[in-house]
Each structure stands twice: as structure tokens, then as C-alpha cells.
């Protein structure tokens, strides 16, 4: 059986920490940001950890981390 391919689109959007947590950038940050409050803009600057169910799916896409 061959190797499992890494889905590069997913691999470029996430970072896996030493303790195997998955970190991603906050969504909805590319354009139309002037209508948002300052609080929302500040919160979107931070990186978010991914939930457990999503992390299981991502681990299938990035098998060799």
C-alpha cells in the first residue's frame, strides 16, 4: 500500500504545536473590515485553536506532521 498524500491546502492554513494542538488564523479577516467594531478587529488578530471534532478531520488530511 502506498503512502497517504498530505492535503497541501490544509497544511498551509494550520500549525501543529509541540503538544499536538492545531492553531489556525481567525476567519473573516480579508476585506470589509471597516464596518466591524474595534473589539472584533482585535479579536481576529489572534490565532485560534481548533476544536476536537475538527482536529480529527484535519489529522486525516495532514498524516505526517
N, C-alpha and C positions, 0 to 999 in steps of 0.2 A: 504494500500500500504506500502511496506517495505522501509527501508532506502536505499539511494543510496550509493554504495560502493565507497570508495576512491581508485584510482589507485595508488598503493604504489610506482611504478616505477617513476611516475611523481612527487609524493610528496617528494621523496628523492632527486630529482635533482633541486628543486626550493626552494626559501624562499619568503614568502609574508610579506611585510613590514607593518608598522602601517597604512600607507596611502594607502594600498592595491595595491602597485606596486609589480610586480613579478620580482625577481632577479635570474639570472642563471649564471653558470660558462661559460666562453668562450669556444667555440668548437675547436677541432683540437689541443689538447694540450698533448696527451698521449705519442706519440712516433714520431720519425723522426723530432725532433725539431732542430737538429744541422744545418740543411740546411736553416733554417729561419734566417732572419736578427734579430739583437738585438731589433730593434724597434717593430717587430711583436711579439717577445717573451715577451717584457714588456707589450704590449697591451693585450696579452692573460692572464696575471696575474690578471687583473681587472675583476670584475663581471659586467655583462650587464643587463640592464632592458629589458623586453620583450615588443614587440610591441602590439598594441591594439587588432589586429585580433587574434594573438597567445594567448594573455591573456584570451580572451573569451573562446577559446578551453580548456585552462588549467583549468579555473574555473569550467568547466563541470567535469573534472577528479578529482578535489580536492574540493568537495562541502562544506565540513565542515572545514574551515580554521581558 
